[in-house]
């Protein structure tokens, strides 16, 4: 049976088959027609948006271990080494600006000042005489002044020897065993209750060198003594010049010896308290001997300057004045004035003054106690002007800015005054300073350690606690995504802070009316998206 016979005999079956084929063809066509649209829907991501304003968050930064400081606070250190003469204030006292807190002994410096002032007066007188010319009476006065200056110089030379002899042989010898012999050894031996206590230096090599120099001093003293035996006020100028040069050289040798010896003496130590008091007495005695030798050299040089000035004046009187001599006289006055000013400056350093009005927060020392240059003596603070020095972490720093309010432990309130522009590479923290505007019911004090809460609700256009998934993180920058009118993703850079649960603090060019994509996962700037 062929197809046509089948159709003729089975008309109902044939109609059914034709209808079925038409339906299948229509289904296939409809599926083919919709296939591109379904594929397009799969290629364009569907995103949802969130409103930034719903996530605005006030942020409070908690910082512990902050230090209370005074805006007006000074640490005063000694600029001169000397014993304390008197203390003018005690801990907690209110002091005025310019008030003497500690006075150091300065008798030697006052004596030097008197000498330099006398030299200045003499130099000025010589200049005046040069300008007005010499008279017989002036000549006689100059001759007398030159003679007196010569006598004073000889006395100063002999006094330098006497003070040196006393300092070395009556005070420094106590630091040595066989102090005047070739085998001198550095060692202090003192008696306590019938027992001999020995104190030895820590630096054995340096002590050996000091002992060797001590022996050399003995030869120096012998030659010095013999030289001065033939020098007096009637000696010629040549002999006096020679004695002067030798005396200056010997004094400098003693000073060098004392400078070499000083580190050993300063490092001497004992454990017993009563022994320490005795040892401290030795150290004070060493300082006094050292100061006496330095003072002798200064005094000798002052006498030398006065003698030479007086002799020069006499020569000028005898020779008459010229323009060059007057110029030289003026130079002598200037030099004498400079010397006087220098000694005055040194004298001023012996008085430790408060540069500000405030309260004594630290003061140390007792009358008679020796203080060294650079040693902290007193501190003055103004308790009414306080600030907090704190350190913020690198995560908290973006949320702190100048003008932020702060609540300090104890109820005090303040305002952030400065924020460091740099983070310490080791601690990963940056310094901030908070000015105290109002002290609390429990007033904070200088030196106290407190905790601080800083409010930063309006930093950098707003702080927001966003869902973590809405932020895209990268090594170079962090951002959130918004979409423009053409449904294209655009990025908005943000600065991130600490993570709180499933959210993270963010700041930047954000505003309450802005909308961003809720999840930035798998997206990038420039992508086309559909908004759900």
C-alpha positions as CSV (number, residue, x, y, z in Angstrom):
1,X,0.0,0.0,0.0
2,X,1.4,3.4,-1.0
3,X,1.1,6.7,0.8
4,X,-1.8,8.0,-1.3
5,X,-3.8,4.8,-0.7
6,X,-3.1,5.1,3.0
7,X,-4.4,8.7,3.0
8,X,-7.5,7.8,1.2
9,X,-8.4,4.8,3.5
10,X,-7.2,6.5,6.8
11,X,-8.4,10.1,6.6
12,X,-8.8,10.6,10.4
13,X,-5.3,9.3,11.2
14,X,-3.8,11.3,8.5
15,X,-5.4,14.5,9.8
16,X,-4.2,13.8,13.3
17,X,-0.6,13.4,12.1
18,X,-0.7,16.6,10.1
19,X,-2.0,18.6,13.1
20,X,0.7,17.1,15.4
21,X,3.4,18.0,12.9
22,X,2.1,21.6,12.7
23,X,2.1,21.9,16.6
24,X,5.7,20.6,16.9
25,X,6.9,23.0,14.2
26,X,5.3,25.9,16.0
27,X,6.9,24.9,19.3
28,X,10.3,24.6,17.7
29,X,9.9,28.1,16.1
30,X,8.8,29.7,19.3
31,X,11.7,28.2,21.2
32,X,14.1,29.4,18.5
33,X,12.6,32.9,18.6
34,X,13.0,33.3,22.4
35,X,16.5,31.8,22.7
36,X,18.5,35.1,22.1
37,X,16.4,37.0,24.7
38,X,17.1,34.4,27.4
39,X,20.8,34.3,26.6
40,X,20.9,38.2,26.8
41,X,19.3,38.1,30.2
42,X,22.0,35.7,31.5
43,X,24.9,38.0,30.2
44,X,23.7,41.3,32.0
45,X,24.0,41.0,35.8
46,X,21.0,42.0,37.9
47,X,21.9,44.1,41.0
48,X,20.1,45.7,43.8
49,X,20.8,49.2,45.3
50,X,20.9,50.4,48.8
51,X,20.6,54.0,50.1
52,X,23.8,55.4,51.8
53,X,21.7,57.5,54.2
54,X,20.4,54.3,55.8
55,X,23.9,53.5,57.0
56,X,25.1,56.8,58.4
57,X,26.8,56.1,61.7
58,X,28.3,58.2,64.5
59,X,31.8,56.8,65.3
60,X,33.4,57.0,68.7
61,X,37.2,56.3,68.9
62,X,38.3,54.9,72.2
63,X,42.0,55.6,73.1
64,X,43.7,54.4,76.3
65,X,47.0,55.3,77.7
66,X,46.8,59.0,76.9
67,X,49.1,61.4,78.9
68,X,48.1,64.7,80.5
69,X,50.6,67.5,79.8
70,X,50.7,71.2,80.4
71,X,50.7,73.7,77.5
72,X,53.2,75.8,79.5
73,X,55.7,73.3,80.9
74,X,59.5,73.7,81.2
75,X,62.3,71.4,82.4
76,X,65.2,73.4,83.9
77,X,68.7,72.0,83.8
78,X,71.9,73.3,85.3
79,X,74.1,75.0,82.8
80,X,77.0,75.2,85.2
81,X,78.7,72.6,87.5
82,X,78.7,73.8,91.1
83,X,77.4,73.1,94.6
84,X,73.9,74.4,95.5
85,X,73.9,77.6,97.5
86,X,70.2,77.8,98.3
87,X,66.8,76.5,97.0
88,X,64.1,79.1,96.6
89,X,61.0,77.0,96.2
90,X,59.6,73.6,97.0
91,X,57.4,71.0,95.3
92,X,53.9,72.4,94.6
93,X,54.8,76.1,95.2
94,X,53.4,78.7,92.9
95,X,56.2,80.7,91.3
96,X,56.4,83.9,89.2
97,X,58.2,84.3,85.9
98,X,61.8,85.2,86.6
99,X,61.8,83.8,90.2
100,X,65.1,82.1,91.3
101,X,64.4,78.5,92.0
102,X,67.9,77.2,92.6
103,X,71.1,79.3,93.2
104,X,74.5,77.7,92.6
105,X,77.7,78.8,94.3
106,X,79.5,81.5,92.2
107,X,82.1,83.2,94.4
108,X,84.9,82.4,91.9
109,X,82.8,83.8,89.0
110,X,82.0,87.0,91.0
111,X,85.7,87.5,91.6
112,X,86.4,87.0,87.9
113,X,83.7,89.6,87.1
114,X,85.2,92.1,89.5
115,X,88.6,91.6,87.7
116,X,87.2,92.0,84.2
117,X,85.2,95.1,85.2
118,X,88.4,96.6,86.7
119,X,90.1,95.8,83.5
120,X,87.3,97.4,81.5
121,X,87.5,100.5,83.7
122,X,91.3,100.7,83.2
123,X,91.0,100.2,79.5
124,X,88.4,103.0,79.3
125,X,90.6,105.3,81.3
126,X,93.6,104.6,79.1
127,X,91.5,105.4,76.0
128,X,90.3,108.7,77.6
129,X,93.8,109.6,78.4
130,X,94.9,108.9,74.9
131,X,92.2,111.1,73.5
132,X,93.0,114.1,75.8
133,X,96.8,113.7,75.9
134,X,99.3,113.2,78.7
135,X,99.9,115.5,81.6
136,X,102.5,115.1,84.4
137,X,99.9,114.2,86.9
138,X,98.4,111.6,84.5
139,X,101.9,110.2,83.9
140,X,102.5,109.7,87.6
141,X,99.1,108.0,88.0
142,X,99.9,105.7,85.1
143,X,103.3,104.8,86.6
144,X,101.6,104.0,89.9
145,X,98.9,101.9,88.2
146,X,101.6,100.0,86.3
147,X,103.5,99.3,89.5
148,X,100.4,98.2,91.3
149,X,99.4,95.9,88.4
150,X,102.8,94.4,88.4
151,X,102.6,93.7,92.2
152,X,99.2,92.2,91.7
153,X,100.4,89.9,88.9
154,X,103.3,88.7,91.0
155,X,100.9,88.0,93.9
156,X,98.6,86.2,91.5
157,X,101.4,84.0,90.2
158,X,102.5,83.0,93.8
159,X,98.8,82.5,94.8
160,X,98.3,80.2,91.8
161,X,101.2,78.0,93.0
162,X,99.9,78.0,96.6
163,X,96.3,77.1,95.6
164,X,97.6,74.4,93.2
165,X,99.8,72.9,95.9
166,X,96.9,72.9,98.3
167,X,94.5,71.4,95.7
168,X,96.8,68.6,94.6
169,X,98.7,67.7,97.8
170,X,95.9,68.2,100.4
171,X,92.9,67.0,98.4
172,X,93.9,65.0,95.3
173,X,96.6,63.0,97.1
174,X,93.7,61.3,99.1
175,X,92.8,59.4,96.0
176,X,96.2,57.6,95.7
177,X,98.3,55.2,97.5
178,X,101.9,56.5,97.5
179,X,100.6,59.7,95.9
180,X,104.0,61.4,95.4
181,X,106.0,58.4,94.4
182,X,106.8,56.9,91.1
183,X,104.6,53.8,91.9
184,X,101.5,55.9,92.8
185,X,98.3,53.9,92.5
186,X,94.7,55.2,92.3
187,X,92.8,53.9,95.3
188,X,90.7,55.5,98.1
189,X,91.2,54.1,101.6
190,X,89.2,55.4,104.5
191,X,88.6,54.2,108.0
192,X,85.1,53.2,109.3
193,X,84.9,52.1,112.9
194,X,88.5,50.9,112.9
195,X,88.1,49.1,109.6
196,X,89.9,50.2,106.5
197,X,87.6,50.4,103.4
198,X,89.3,50.4,100.0
199,X,87.5,51.7,96.8
200,X,89.1,50.9,93.5
201,X,88.4,52.4,90.0
202,X,86.4,50.5,87.4
203,X,88.7,51.5,84.5
204,X,92.1,50.1,85.5
205,X,93.9,51.3,82.4
206,X,92.8,54.9,82.7
207,X,93.6,54.8,86.4
208,X,97.2,53.6,85.5
209,X,97.5,56.6,83.1
210,X,96.2,59.0,85.8
211,X,98.7,57.7,88.3
212,X,101.5,58.2,85.8
213,X,100.4,61.8,85.2
214,X,100.2,62.3,89.0
215,X,103.9,61.5,89.3
216,X,104.7,63.9,86.5
217,X,103.0,66.7,88.4
218,X,105.4,66.2,91.3
219,X,108.4,67.1,89.0
220,X,106.4,70.0,87.7
221,X,105.8,71.4,91.2
222,X,109.5,71.1,92.1
223,X,110.6,73.2,89.1
224,X,107.8,75.7,89.6
225,X,108.7,76.2,93.2
226,X,112.3,76.8,92.4
227,X,111.4,79.3,89.7
228,X,109.1,81.4,91.9
229,X,111.6,81.6,94.7
230,X,113.6,84.3,92.8
231,X,110.5,86.3,91.5
232,X,109.1,89.3,93.4
233,X,107.7,92.8,92.6
234,X,111.3,94.1,92.1
235,X,112.0,91.5,89.3
236,X,112.4,92.7,85.8
237,X,109.7,92.3,83.3
238,X,111.5,89.4,81.5
239,X,111.6,87.3,84.7
240,X,107.9,88.0,85.4
241,X,106.9,87.1,81.9
242,X,108.8,83.8,82.2
243,X,107.2,83.1,85.6
244,X,103.8,84.0,84.1
245,X,104.3,81.6,81.1
246,X,105.4,78.7,83.3
247,X,102.6,79.3,85.8
248,X,99.9,79.3,83.0
249,X,101.5,76.1,81.5
250,X,101.5,74.3,84.8
251,X,97.9,75.3,85.7
252,X,96.8,74.0,82.3
253,X,98.7,70.8,82.9
254,X,96.8,70.4,86.3
255,X,93.5,71.1,84.6
256,X,94.2,68.4,81.9
257,X,95.1,66.0,84.7
258,X,91.9,66.7,86.6
259,X,89.9,66.3,83.4
260,X,91.5,62.9,82.9
261,X,90.8,61.9,86.4
262,X,87.1,63.1,86.5
263,X,85.5,60.1,84.8
264,X,87.2,57.7,87.3
265,X,86.0,59.7,90.3
266,X,82.5,60.1,89.0
267,X,82.2,56.3,88.4
268,X,83.4,55.3,91.9
269,X,80.6,53.5,93.7
270,X,80.0,51.4,96.9
271,X,76.9,49.5,98.1
272,X,77.0,50.5,101.7
273,X,74.9,53.7,102.4
274,X,77.3,55.1,105.1
275,X,80.3,54.3,102.9
276,X,78.5,56.1,100.0
277,X,78.2,59.3,102.1
278,X,82.0,59.2,102.7
279,X,82.7,58.6,99.1
280,X,80.4,61.5,98.1
281,X,82.5,63.7,100.4
282,X,85.6,62.6,98.4
283,X,83.8,63.5,95.1
284,X,82.8,66.9,96.4
285,X,86.4,67.5,97.6
286,X,87.6,66.6,94.1
287,X,85.1,69.0,92.5
288,X,86.2,71.8,94.8
289,X,89.9,71.2,94.0
290,X,89.2,71.2,90.3
291,X,87.3,74.5,90.6
292,X,90.1,76.0,92.6
293,X,92.7,75.3,89.9
294,X,90.4,76.6,87.1
295,X,89.7,79.7,89.2
296,X,93.4,80.3,89.7
297,X,94.1,80.2,86.0
298,X,91.2,82.6,85.3
299,X,92.5,84.9,88.0
300,X,96.0,84.8,86.8
301,X,94.9,85.6,83.2
302,X,92.9,88.5,84.5
303,X,95.9,89.9,86.4
304,X,98.1,89.4,83.3
305,X,95.6,91.4,81.2
306,X,95.5,94.2,83.8
307,X,99.3,94.3,84.0
308,X,99.8,94.5,80.3
309,X,97.1,97.1,79.9
310,X,98.6,99.2,82.6
311,X,102.1,98.8,81.1
312,X,100.8,99.7,77.7
313,X,99.0,102.8,79.1
314,X,102.3,103.9,80.7
315,X,104.1,103.4,77.4
316,X,101.5,105.4,75.6
317,X,101.8,108.2,78.2
318,X,105.6,108.3,77.7
319,X,105.4,108.1,73.9
320,X,102.4,110.4,73.4
321,X,99.2,109.5,71.6
322,X,98.7,108.9,67.9
323,X,95.6,108.0,65.9
324,X,96.8,104.4,65.7
325,X,97.3,104.3,69.5
326,X,93.8,105.7,70.0
327,X,92.4,103.0,67.8
328,X,94.3,100.4,69.7
329,X,93.0,101.8,73.0
330,X,89.5,101.6,71.6
331,X,90.1,97.9,70.6
332,X,91.3,97.2,74.2
333,X,88.1,98.7,75.6
334,X,86.0,96.6,73.3
335,X,88.0,93.4,74.2
336,X,87.6,94.2,77.9
337,X,83.9,94.8,77.5
338,X,83.5,91.4,75.7
339,X,85.4,89.7,78.5
340,X,83.1,91.3,81.1
341,X,80.0,90.3,79.1
342,X,81.2,86.7,78.9
343,X,81.7,86.5,82.7
344,X,78.3,88.1,83.3
345,X,76.8,85.4,81.1
346,X,78.5,82.7,83.0
347,X,77.4,84.3,86.3
348,X,73.8,84.3,85.1
349,X,74.0,80.6,84.5
350,X,74.5,80.0,88.2
351,X,70.9,81.3,88.9
352,X,68.2,78.9,87.7
353,X,65.1,81.0,87.0
354,X,61.5,80.0,86.2
355,X,60.8,81.4,82.7
356,X,57.0,81.1,83.3
357,X,54.5,81.6,86.0
358,X,53.2,78.2,87.3
359,X,53.7,75.5,89.9
360,X,56.7,73.5,90.8
361,X,56.1,69.9,89.6
362,X,59.7,68.7,90.2
363,X,62.6,70.1,92.2
364,X,65.7,68.2,93.3
365,X,68.8,68.7,95.4
366,X,69.9,69.9,98.8
367,X,72.0,72.9,99.9
368,X,75.7,72.0,99.4
369,X,75.0,69.2,97.0
370,X,77.0,69.3,93.8
371,X,75.1,69.4,90.5
372,X,76.6,68.8,87.1
373,X,76.0,70.7,83.9
374,X,72.9,69.3,82.1
375,X,71.4,67.8,85.3
376,X,67.6,68.3,85.6
377,X,67.0,70.6,88.6
378,X,63.4,71.7,88.4
379,X,60.2,71.6,86.3
380,X,57.5,74.2,86.2
381,X,54.0,73.6,84.8
382,X,50.9,75.7,84.4
383,X,48.1,73.5,85.8
384,X,45.4,75.7,84.3
385,X,46.4,75.1,80.7
386,X,46.3,71.4,79.9
387,X,46.4,69.1,76.9
388,X,46.2,65.4,76.2
389,X,48.8,63.6,74.2
390,X,47.4,60.5,72.7
391,X,48.1,58.0,69.9
392,X,45.5,56.7,67.4
393,X,45.8,53.5,65.4
394,X,46.1,53.6,61.6
395,X,42.5,52.3,61.4
396,X,41.1,55.0,63.6
397,X,43.1,57.9,62.2
398,X,40.9,58.5,59.1
399,X,38.0,59.3,61.5
400,X,39.8,61.9,63.6
401,X,40.1,65.5,62.5
402,X,40.9,68.9,64.0
403,X,37.9,70.2,65.9
404,X,36.4,66.8,66.9
405,X,35.0,66.8,70.5
406,X,36.6,64.5,73.1
407,X,35.4,63.2,76.5
408,X,38.3,62.5,78.9
409,X,38.2,60.1,81.8
410,X,37.1,62.0,85.0
411,X,34.5,64.1,83.1
412,X,36.8,66.6,81.4
413,X,36.0,67.7,77.9
414,X,38.3,68.8,75.1
415,X,38.7,69.4,71.4
416,X,41.2,67.8,69.0
417,X,43.8,70.5,68.3
418,X,46.3,68.7,66.1
419,X,46.6,65.4,64.2
420,X,49.9,64.2,63.0
421,X,50.1,63.8,59.2
422,X,52.3,60.7,59.5
423,X,52.1,57.3,61.1
424,X,55.0,55.8,63.0
425,X,56.2,52.9,60.9
426,X,57.0,50.7,64.0
427,X,54.0,51.4,66.2
428,X,51.5,52.0,63.4
429,X,50.1,54.9,65.4
430,X,49.9,58.7,64.9
431,X,50.1,61.4,67.6
432,X,47.1,63.6,68.3
433,X,46.8,66.5,70.8
434,X,43.6,67.4,72.6
435,X,43.2,70.8,74.2
436,X,41.3,70.6,77.5
437,X,38.3,73.1,77.4
438,X,36.6,72.1,80.6
439,X,38.0,70.1,83.6
440,X,35.7,67.6,85.2
441,X,34.4,66.9,88.7
442,X,37.6,64.9,89.3
443,X,40.2,67.2,87.8
444,X,42.9,65.6,85.8
445,X,46.6,66.6,86.6
446,X,49.8,66.8,84.7
447,X,51.5,63.5,84.3
448,X,48.3,61.5,84.7
449,X,47.4,58.6,82.3
450,X,43.8,58.8,81.1
451,X,41.4,57.2,78.5
452,X,39.7,59.4,75.8
453,X,36.6,59.0,73.7
454,X,36.6,61.1,70.4
455,X,33.4,61.7,68.5
456,X,33.7,61.9,64.7
457,X,30.2,61.9,63.2
458,X,30.9,64.4,60.4
459,X,34.4,63.5,59.1
460,X,35.1,63.7,55.4
461,X,31.5,64.2,54.2
462,X,30.1,61.6,56.6
463,X,31.0,58.3,58.2
464,X,29.0,55.2,57.2
465,X,28.8,51.6,58.5
466,X,28.3,49.8,55.2
467,X,27.8,46.1,54.5
468,X,31.3,44.6,53.8
469,X,30.0,43.0,50.6
470,X,29.2,46.5,49.2
471,X,32.9,47.5,49.3
472,X,35.4,46.2,46.7
473,X,38.9,45.9,48.2
474,X,42.1,46.1,46.3
475,X,45.8,46.7,47.0
476,X,45.7,50.2,45.3
477,X,42.4,51.5,46.5
478,X,39.0,50.6,48.0
479,X,35.7,51.7,46.5
480,X,31.9,51.2,46.3
481,X,29.9,51.0,43.0
482,X,27.0,53.2,41.8
483,X,25.3,53.2,38.4
484,X,24.9,56.1,35.9
485,X,21.9,56.9,33.6
486,X,23.0,54.3,31.1
487,X,23.0,51.5,33.7
488,X,26.8,51.4,33.7
489,X,28.9,50.8,36.9
490,X,31.0,53.7,38.1
491,X,33.3,53.6,41.1
492,X,33.4,55.9,44.2
493,X,36.7,55.7,46.2
494,X,36.3,55.3,49.9
495,X,38.6,55.2,53.0
496,X,37.8,52.2,55.2
497,X,38.1,51.8,59.0
498,X,37.5,49.1,61.5
499,X,35.1,46.1,60.8
500,X,32.1,45.8,63.1
501,X,30.4,42.4,62.6
502,X,29.5,42.1,58.9
503,X,29.9,45.9,58.3
504,X,32.8,48.2,57.9
505,X,33.3,52.0,58.5
506,X,33.8,54.0,55.3
507,X,34.3,57.6,54.5
508,X,34.9,59.5,51.3
509,X,32.8,61.3,48.7
510,X,29.6,59.8,50.0
511,X,26.3,61.5,50.8
512,X,23.0,60.5,52.4
513,X,21.1,60.8,49.1
514,X,23.5,58.5,47.2
515,X,22.6,54.9,46.2
516,X,25.2,52.2,45.7
517,X,25.2,48.5,44.6
518,X,24.5,46.3,47.6
519,X,27.1,43.6,46.5
520,X,30.3,44.5,44.6
521,X,31.3,40.8,44.1
522,X,32.3,39.9,40.6
523,X,31.6,43.5,39.3
524,X,34.0,46.1,37.8
525,X,33.7,49.7,36.6
526,X,32.2,50.0,33.1
527,X,30.0,46.8,33.4
528,X,26.4,47.1,32.2
529,X,23.8,45.9,34.8
530,X,20.1,45.6,35.4
531,X,18.6,47.1,38.6
532,X,16.4,44.6,40.4
